[in-house]
Amino acid sequence: MSSLVKKMIKQAKAGKSMGPAPGGFELEAPELIDHGSFDSFYKSLKMQEESIVPLDADKVKLQRIDVRGTVEGTDYRLSQAAFGDLCNFAKMPASFLKRLCCHDESLALDVVSSCLASTFYRGPKKVLVIDSRNNRIEGIVGHDTYKPMSNAEVVDYAMSASPENEFAQGWTCGPQMRLAAVNDLAPVQPQKGDIVRVGMSVQSAINGDHSVRIASYNERLSCTNGMTRRDEEGYRMVPHLGDVKINVGQAVVQCAAASQQFIPMMSFAAQRHLGPEDIEQVIAFVSNTRHGGNETIKRRVIALAQNEAMTEGRENFDLTLWNFVNGCTACAHEAKSIHRKVEIENLGFKLLSAFQPAEAN
């Protein structure tokens, strides 16, 4: 073992970092695309459905990759997610390898090759999930456990199970997709002029042994801020196994119905003016990483809440709980991934729920 590797292991155990260094892996991450119409969203999913090719890993012989994730002897290139899968199956610590590659690319690639040769092909067979449009390996999965619905199929079943809900927003990010649908026939107003529609959010992906994730959802008409509920009552996970299509339909109906519980909570929040101590508690809540927040989000939420209060004709210190909730959900627009977008939207729900009157919880 080289002195560099020994030093890195020693510092990692001590909780220290060797600091930044140039170079390292340059793995491709798919772009988050916000689709403005259902036609654009669905067309993208159908093109994906036609382009995804599952390929037995035995037929490719993963032996060596370069720092861009290109598989030696092929035109295939690993995405960031697929590199994580590769590390998992080959029992390589991904974060360690990325740090090592910043300091010694050749050594890091040798470690990868050694682990591929000794570990990757042991045990159950693997499948490479390849997007033939760009030859990007989107994920590496178990041969016997990879039985996904396509993202287009998930959308078909979700929309047909809840016909009163109409497309609101749609996002794609490589192999991942997210759909938000709301009931346009029954909007609600937490306060005069502020129209909110409720419905459901659906996430799915075709690059791993994933589940379809359905959650209660609401969205403000004025700014398309979305809020996602991920608790026991408003959230379901449906594995890509068995009666998955039936189960997706049932989960969509359940979560869309549970979204009605948003209505009294939002009305209370719009009328709940916060004193200095309340504001301190709210700020501490949104900066807490356990809730999905951080210091950056805290600063953005404060500014957004103050701007909204002034827009509503009040001083920037006369804030309601609803102003802060909407500050959280507005931050989700800035997220660079579907996962982070949902996480921040859920922070808005957690804040809305945490400061309800005791008898409401």
C-alpha positions in Angstrom: 0.0 0.0 0.0 1.4 3.4 -1.0 2.3 6.0 1.6 -0.3 8.3 0.1 -3.1 5.8 0.6 -1.9 5.1 4.1 -1.9 8.8 4.9 -5.5 9.2 3.5 -6.8 6.3 5.4 -5.2 7.6 8.6 -6.7 11.1 8.1 -10.1 9.7 7.2 -10.2 7.7 10.4 -9.2 10.8 12.3 -12.0 12.7 10.6 -9.6 15.0 8.7 -9.5 16.0 5.1 -6.4 16.3 2.9 -8.0 19.3 1.3 -8.9 20.1 -2.3 -6.7 19.1 -5.2 -6.9 19.5 -8.9 -8.0 16.6 -11.2 -10.1 13.7 -10.2 -13.0 11.9 -11.8 -15.0 13.8 -14.4 -18.2 11.7 -14.3 -21.3 12.9 -16.2 -24.3 14.0 -14.3 -27.6 14.3 -16.3 -29.2 17.7 -16.5 -32.4 18.5 -14.6 -35.0 19.6 -17.2 -38.2 21.4 -16.2 -40.9 20.6 -18.7 -43.5 23.3 -19.2 -46.1 21.1 -20.8 -47.4 17.6 -20.6 -46.7 17.0 -24.3 -43.0 17.9 -23.8 -42.7 15.8 -20.6 -44.4 12.7 -22.0 -42.6 12.9 -25.3 -39.3 12.9 -23.4 -40.4 9.8 -21.4 -41.4 7.9 -24.5 -38.1 8.7 -26.2 -36.4 7.4 -23.1 -38.5 4.2 -23.1 -37.4 3.5 -26.6 -33.7 4.2 -25.9 -33.0 2.3 -22.7 -31.2 -1.0 -23.2 -30.4 -3.5 -20.4 -27.2 -5.3 -21.2 -25.7 -8.2 -19.2 -22.5 -7.0 -17.6 -20.8 -10.3 -18.6 -21.0 -9.2 -22.2 -19.1 -5.9 -21.6 -16.4 -7.1 -19.3 -15.8 -4.1 -17.1 -12.0 -4.3 -16.5 -10.7 -0.7 -16.6 -12.2 2.8 -16.8 -10.6 6.2 -17.3 -11.2 9.4 -15.2 -14.2 10.3 -17.4 -15.8 6.9 -16.6 -15.3 5.6 -20.1 -15.2 1.8 -20.1 -12.0 0.6 -21.8 -12.6 -1.0 -25.2 -16.1 0.4 -25.6 -18.0 3.7 -26.3 -19.9 3.4 -23.0 -19.4 5.9 -20.2 -20.5 5.7 -16.6 -22.7 8.4 -15.1 -22.1 9.5 -11.6 -24.9 7.3 -10.4 -23.5 4.2 -12.3 -20.1 4.9 -10.8 -21.7 4.7 -7.4 -23.3 1.4 -8.3 -20.0 0.1 -9.6 -18.3 1.0 -6.3 -21.1 -0.7 -4.4 -20.9 -4.0 -6.3 -17.1 -4.0 -6.3 -17.0 -3.1 -2.6 -15.0 0.1 -3.2 -15.6 3.2 -1.0 -16.7 5.8 -3.7 -15.8 8.9 -1.7 -12.4 7.6 -0.9 -11.7 6.8 -4.5 -12.7 10.2 -5.6 -10.4 11.9 -3.1 -7.6 9.5 -4.1 -8.1 10.3 -7.7 -7.6 14.0 -7.0 -4.1 13.3 -5.7 -3.1 10.3 -7.8 -5.2 9.4 -10.8 -3.2 6.4 -11.9 -3.3 4.9 -8.4 -7.0 5.4 -8.1 -7.7 3.8 -11.5 -5.5 0.8 -10.6 -7.5 0.4 -7.4 -10.7 0.4 -9.4 -9.3 -2.2 -11.9 -8.1 -4.4 -9.0 -11.5 -4.4 -7.3 -13.3 -5.1 -10.6 -11.1 -8.1 -11.3 -11.4 -9.5 -7.8 -14.9 -8.6 -6.6 -17.3 -7.2 -9.2 -18.1 -10.4 -11.1 -18.6 -12.5 -8.0 -22.1 -13.3 -6.8 -25.3 -12.6 -8.7 -25.2 -11.4 -12.3 -25.4 -7.7 -13.0 -27.1 -5.6 -15.7 -25.9 -2.3 -17.2 -28.8 0.1 -17.9 -27.7 2.0 -21.0 -29.2 5.0 -22.7 -28.4 4.2 -26.4 -28.8 7.9 -27.4 -25.5 8.8 -25.7 -24.1 5.4 -24.7 -24.2 6.5 -21.1 -24.5 3.8 -18.5 -27.2 5.2 -16.2 -27.0 2.4 -13.6 -25.8 -1.0 -12.7 -28.3 -3.4 -11.2 -28.9 -6.9 -10.1 -30.0 -9.2 -13.0 -32.7 -11.0 -11.0 -34.1 -7.9 -9.2 -34.2 -5.4 -12.1 -37.8 -5.4 -13.3 -38.9 -1.7 -13.6 -41.9 -0.1 -15.2 -40.8 2.5 -17.7 -41.2 6.1 -16.5 -43.8 6.6 -19.2 -45.9 3.7 -17.9 -45.7 5.1 -14.4 -47.2 8.4 -15.7 -49.9 6.5 -17.6 -51.1 4.7 -14.5 -50.7 7.6 -12.2 -52.8 10.0 -14.4 -55.5 7.4 -15.2 -55.9 6.5 -11.5 -56.7 10.1 -10.5 -58.6 11.6 -13.5 -59.6 14.7 -11.5 -55.9 15.7 -11.3 -54.3 17.5 -14.3 -50.6 17.9 -15.2 -49.0 20.8 -13.2 -45.3 20.3 -13.7 -42.9 17.6 -14.9 -39.1 17.1 -14.5 -36.6 14.7 -16.0 -33.1 14.1 -14.9 -31.4 11.4 -17.0 -33.1 8.1 -15.8 -35.2 9.9 -13.2 -38.6 11.6 -13.6 -41.0 13.4 -11.4 -44.7 14.4 -12.2 -46.8 16.8 -10.2 -50.6 16.8 -10.8 -53.2 18.9 -9.1 -57.0 19.3 -9.1 -57.8 22.5 -11.0 -61.5 22.1 -10.3 -61.2 22.6 -6.6 -58.6 25.3 -5.8 -58.4 26.7 -2.2 -57.4 30.1 -0.8 -55.4 30.1 2.5 -55.8 33.8 2.3 -57.6 36.1 -0.2 -56.1 36.0 -3.6 -53.6 33.3 -2.9 -54.8 30.3 -4.8 -53.4 26.8 -4.0 -54.2 23.6 -5.7 -53.7 20.1 -4.2 -52.9 16.8 -5.7 -50.1 14.3 -5.8 -46.4 14.0 -6.8 -44.9 10.9 -8.4 -41.3 10.0 -8.8 -39.7 7.0 -10.5 -36.4 6.0 -12.2 -35.3 3.2 -14.5 -31.7 3.0 -13.5 -31.8 0.9 -10.4 -33.8 -1.4 -8.1 -36.0 1.6 -7.2 -39.6 2.1 -6.1 -42.2 4.4 -7.4 -42.7 7.2 -4.8 -46.0 8.9 -4.5 -46.6 11.8 -2.1 -49.4 14.3 -1.3 -48.6 17.6 -3.0 -49.8 21.2 -3.3 -48.8 24.1 -5.5 -49.4 27.8 -5.5 -50.8 29.2 -8.7 -49.0 32.5 -8.4 -45.4 31.1 -8.4 -45.6 27.3 -8.9 -44.1 26.7 -5.5 -44.7 23.1 -4.7 -45.0 21.4 -1.3 -44.5 17.6 -0.8 -45.6 15.6 2.1 -43.4 12.6 3.0 -44.9 11.2 6.2 -46.8 8.1 7.0 -50.2 9.5 5.9 -49.1 11.2 2.7 -46.4 9.1 1.3 -46.2 5.7 -0.4 -43.3 3.6 -1.9 -44.3 0.9 -4.4 -41.5 -1.5 -5.4 -41.2 -2.5 -9.0 -42.4 -6.0 -8.1 -45.6 -8.0 -8.2 -48.8 -6.0 -8.8 -46.9 -2.8 -9.2 -49.3 -1.2 -11.6 -52.3 -1.8 -9.4 -50.4 -0.7 -6.3 -49.3 2.5 -8.0 -52.9 3.3 -8.9 -54.0 2.7 -5.3 -51.2 4.8 -3.9 -52.0 7.7 -6.2 -55.6 7.8 -5.1 -54.6 7.6 -1.4 -52.0 10.3 -1.5 -54.2 12.6 -3.6 -57.0 12.2 -1.0 -54.6 12.9 1.8 -53.6 16.2 0.2 -56.9 17.6 1.4 -55.4 17.7 4.9 -53.2 20.6 3.6 -56.2 22.9 3.5 -56.8 23.7 7.2 -53.1 23.7 7.9 -52.4 26.3 5.2 -55.3 28.5 6.4 -54.0 28.5 9.9 -50.5 29.3 8.7 -51.7 32.3 6.7 -53.3 33.8 9.9 -50.5 32.9 12.3 -48.5 36.0 12.8 -45.1 35.3 14.5 -43.6 37.0 17.5 -39.8 37.4 18.0 -39.5 34.1 19.8 -41.6 32.3 17.2 -39.4 33.7 14.4 -36.3 32.4 16.2 -37.8 28.9 16.5 -38.8 29.0 12.8 -35.3 30.1 11.7 -33.6 27.4 13.8 -36.0 24.8 12.3 -35.2 25.7 8.6 -31.4 25.7 9.3 -31.5 22.3 10.8 -30.0 19.6 8.5 -32.1 16.9 10.1 -35.1 18.7 8.6 -33.4 19.1 5.2 -32.3 22.7 5.8 -29.0 24.4 6.2 -27.5 27.9 6.7 -27.9 28.8 3.0 -31.5 27.9 3.0 -32.1 29.8 6.2 -30.8 33.0 4.7 -32.8 32.6 1.5 -36.0 31.7 3.5 -35.7 34.8 5.6 -35.3 37.1 2.6 -38.1 35.4 0.7 -40.5 35.6 3.7 -39.7 39.3 4.2 -40.3 40.0 0.5 -43.6 38.3 0.6 -44.7 40.1 3.7 -44.0 43.5 2.0 -45.8 42.3 -1.1 -48.8 41.6 1.1 -48.6 45.2 2.4 -46.9 44.6 5.8 -43.6 45.6 7.3 -40.8 43.1 6.7 -40.8 42.2 10.4 -44.5 41.4 10.5 -44.3 37.8 9.3 -46.7 34.9 9.2 -45.9 31.2 9.3 -47.2 31.0 5.7 -44.6 33.5 4.6 -41.8 31.3 5.9 -43.4 28.1 4.5 -43.5 29.7 1.1 -39.9 30.9 1.5 -38.9 27.2 1.9 -40.9 26.0 -1.1 -39.5 28.8 -3.2 -36.0 27.6 -2.4 -36.8 24.3 -4.1 -36.9 26.1 -7.5 -33.1 26.5 -7.1 -32.4 22.8 -6.5 -30.2 21.0 -9.1 -31.6 17.5 -8.7 -35.1 16.0 -8.3 -34.1 14.5 -5.0 -33.0 17.8 -3.5 -36.0 19.6 -4.9 -38.4 17.2 -3.2 -36.3 17.3 0.0 -36.6 21.1 0.2 -40.4 21.0 -0.6 -40.8 18.6 2.2 -38.9 21.0 4.5 -41.8 23.4 3.8 -44.3 20.8 4.8 -42.4 19.9 8.0 -42.3 23.6 9.0 -46.1 23.9 8.2 -46.8 20.9 10.4 -44.5 21.6 13.2 -46.0 25.0 14.1 -49.7 24.0 14.0 -51.7 24.2 17.2 -51.3 21.2 19.5 -54.8 19.9 19.0 -54.2 19.7 15.2 -51.4 17.2 15.5 
